[in-house]
Amino acid sequence: MNVNTDESKDLDITLEDGAWLDSFDKLLEPRPALRELNILKKEVHASFNRDSSVENSISSKGNESSLLKPSQEWPNDLNEDIQSKSNSISTPLVHRGLKVDPFKCSLSPIGAWRLLYFDKGKNINKDGMCFANQKKRLNCTPLTPSIQIVECDEPVKKTAFNAIQSQDSTPALNRQTNRFQHVTRTRNTRHVCFESTNSKTTQNLKEKSENVVTNEKDDGKGDVRVPSLTLQPGKWRKSISAWRRKQVEKHPNNLAGRQSDKRNSSVEFIGFVGTIVGKRKSIFLKPERISENVLRISTPENHEVWERRVLDRCNQRFPLPFEELYSADKLTNCMKIGEGAYGEVFLNTTSKRRMPDANSTVMKVIPIEGDIDVNGEKQKTFEQILPEVVISVELANLRTDVNSANFTCGFVNVRKVACVKGQYPQHFIKLWEIFDKDKGSENDHPDIFDDSQIYIVLELEFCGRDLESFQFQNAEQTYGALLQIVLTLAVAEQAFQFEHRDLHWGNILLLSTNVKELKFTLDKHTYSVPTKGVKATIIDYTLSRMSFDNCCHYNDISSDEDLFTASGDYQFDIYRMMRDVLGNNWESFEPRTNIFWISYIITKMIDGVKYKNIRSKAHSTYFSKLNNLIGIVMNFNSAIEFSKYLMDSQV
Ligand SMILES: Nc1ncnc2c1ncn2[C@@H]1O[C@H](COP(=O)(O)OP(=O)(O)OP(=O)(O)O)[C@@H](O)[C@H]1O
């Protein structure tokens, strides 16, 4: 789901410049005075990543975006005129003053990030790079290169080499552990790109890539059709679902009519090459209790058990009438603020001016159990919604007792979970239509629901804007937010063996605050973290994993091939990295996945988020700290380890 950016403008509750600075900081900061004299304009740090996505989407000929926007049509022939289409790509180098575009070579759109791995080209030499054109697939020297780029066009060789050599970023790859790897393809020009610093890893990656290549389908013209999927950074579920629908529609053996039984806990999609590429299921297991394994079998009795469990969590015995529980007179200052593949998000404020604050309530309305597809997806069942409810409530409970062994306010507060039934209330439909008229909705009109429809409503505390749209004062503030995020993950790791598994910048919310410090307790050790004026909150546990009450709640995405072939941002590498470290067993606990997401967040803080003041001493000091962290974060094995390191280095 994305909160519309225009809407977000109305939600601007960012503190005034310098509101969070103490008086000493203010003495050091000459900017307000200069601004008053109109000598200095407000500074906004532009995002390299974002710019590069945008630029990458536009070819030199002005061709269409190669990024898949949810509303966009996917071209009929992915393979069409591969070489003649846009092959331009932008990189941070352009922003750093390089006049030529060294990446007119169809590298991955993630070039901006990937090049951070190289230390001024020191480890790169021409022999260490290997290229093969399409005819000589993977015909390259596998030993000891720092990078291999396979299946690029021949002319890219020189320009790519020059680009990497002139790169002035600090290295981000942990050269001891060699954990980073990358296999990607762009839509217009096929290539597989590996990164590694030793021959063993390179060899492994080569083997992996050969598998990728073997899975591709030859179209008989010597070209290989690649079901490449380039997604916009951030919320990906809607785009991937739209893409899948498109594949189903255009597939010659269209089996779209084939409906899977919703009680099978699975949704089937017919993929690009005619295979099932996504088999999504949410699983709730209690391995230590045999009765729970019996629950794996879908029977009407079992269905009742799952329903009862969800209702227990709602403190209800049966679903309540939607219209009554959320009547118009209780929601006088309400508006729709976002939408996602699974439902709609409304905001009810306490003030008439509709200025949201921490007293405002966000309502996530998720239709469940119905037979009709909603927004191209099967509706979740009671069984499938239970993990999300349990995880949301238990993580929110980490804030209830400040004296408990593990304490954090960093997960979104759940005020109430309700199960309701009936047609969508008229006042919600009106709000839906206003949103649709103003911003355009991609979701189905809620009048598709009849009076037998059941919904889960999650009532959440309003937590601000997401990391992508929030404007930070400077890097000291982002660093403050980072500490909060890392500690919050650490506390949940300790309490629940928690892994978020989808912590992209749409799932971190930020709200300006006057509170000076926040408390976190990790395994009975209490830490005070200065807020620097922002409060960070983690949301959206759709892919999360946690152990609670002898149960393992997780989402088995092992066969979700689309997600693992997506590209367009470092974010999409993380899904592959998680799959590798978990050995594609999504039930197991591997806290390194939290480290992967922390490394992603740091890169966004360096190269993605918006800053107001980038010239202050505080900004450069903390910006260097972030840069240092990106060089070491992958050495840690868990958020617990990393948070201890950060807190120790605070003093
Ligand atoms: N507590 C909150 N405070 C402010 N905004 C929120 C809150 N919860 C959700 N939102 C907004 O609503 C959007 C959708 O929320 P969320 O990510 O939980 O839904 P989702 O259905 O899981 O989305 P998707 O499935 O598309 O990823 C978020 O991106 C965020 O902008």
The ligand as an SDF file (V2000), in Angstrom:
LIG
                    3D

 31 33  0  0  0  0  0  0  0  0999 V2000
    0.1390    3.2310   11.7140 N   0  0  0  0  0  0  0  0  0  0  0  0
    0.2150    3.8870   10.5710 C   0  0  0  0  0  0  0  0  0  0  0  0
    0.4190    5.2120   10.5630 N   0  0  0  0  0  0  0  0  0  0  0  0
    0.4970    5.8990    9.4090 C   0  0  0  0  0  0  0  0  0  0  0  0
    0.3770    5.3370    8.2040 N   0  0  0  0  0  0  0  0  0  0  0  0
    0.1950    4.0120    8.1550 C   0  0  0  0  0  0  0  0  0  0  0  0
    0.1090    3.2130    9.3290 C   0  0  0  0  0  0  0  0  0  0  0  0
   -0.0780    1.9250    8.9720 N   0  0  0  0  0  0  0  0  0  0  0  0
   -0.0940    1.9160    7.6410 C   0  0  0  0  0  0  0  0  0  0  0  0
    0.0630    3.1600    7.1400 N   0  0  0  0  0  0  0  0  0  0  0  0
    0.1140    3.5490    5.7510 C   0  0  0  0  0  0  0  0  0  0  0  0
   -0.6220    2.6460    4.9850 O   0  0  0  0  0  0  0  0  0  0  0  0
    0.2260    1.9680    4.0500 C   0  0  0  0  0  0  0  0  0  0  0  0
   -0.1780    0.5090    3.9650 C   0  0  0  0  0  0  0  0  0  0  0  0
    0.0200   -0.1380    5.1970 O   0  0  0  0  0  0  0  0  0  0  0  0
    0.5790   -1.6100    5.2690 P   0  0  0  0  0  0  0  0  0  0  0  0
    1.9420   -1.6320    4.7000 O   0  0  0  0  0  0  0  0  0  0  0  0
    0.4780   -2.0710    6.6670 O   0  0  0  0  0  0  0  0  0  0  0  0
   -0.4660   -2.3620    4.3280 O   0  0  0  0  0  0  0  0  0  0  0  0
   -0.3320   -3.6230    3.3740 P   0  0  0  0  0  0  0  0  0  0  0  0
   -1.7150   -3.9810    2.9890 O   0  0  0  0  0  0  0  0  0  0  0  0
    0.4690   -4.6680    4.0530 O   0  0  0  0  0  0  0  0  0  0  0  0
    0.4170   -3.0970    2.1140 O   0  0  0  0  0  0  0  0  0  0  0  0
    1.0470   -4.0320    0.9970 P   0  0  0  0  0  0  0  0  0  0  0  0
    0.4370   -5.3860    1.1670 O   0  0  0  0  0  0  0  0  0  0  0  0
    0.6970   -3.3970   -0.3110 O   0  0  0  0  0  0  0  0  0  0  0  0
    2.5260   -4.0080    1.2950 O   0  0  0  0  0  0  0  0  0  0  0  0
    1.6410    2.1260    4.5780 C   0  0  0  0  0  0  0  0  0  0  0  0
    2.5750    2.1800    3.5370 O   0  0  0  0  0  0  0  0  0  0  0  0
    1.5810    3.4350    5.3250 C   0  0  0  0  0  0  0  0  0  0  0  0
    1.9250    4.4850    4.4680 O   0  0  0  0  0  0  0  0  0  0  0  0
  1  2  1  0
  2  3  1  0
  2  7  2  0
  3  4  2  0
  4  5  1  0
  5  6  2  0
  6  7  1  0
  6 10  1  0
  7  8  1  0
  8  9  2  0
  9 10  1  0
 10 11  1  0
 11 12  1  0
 11 30  1  0
 12 13  1  0
 13 14  1  0
 13 28  1  0
 14 15  1  0
 15 16  1  0
 16 17  2  0
 16 18  1  0
 16 19  1  0
 19 20  1  0
 20 21  2  0
 20 22  1  0
 20 23  1  0
 23 24  1  0
 24 25  2  0
 24 26  1  0
 24 27  1  0
 28 29  1  0
 28 30  1  0
 30 31  1  0
M  END
$$$$
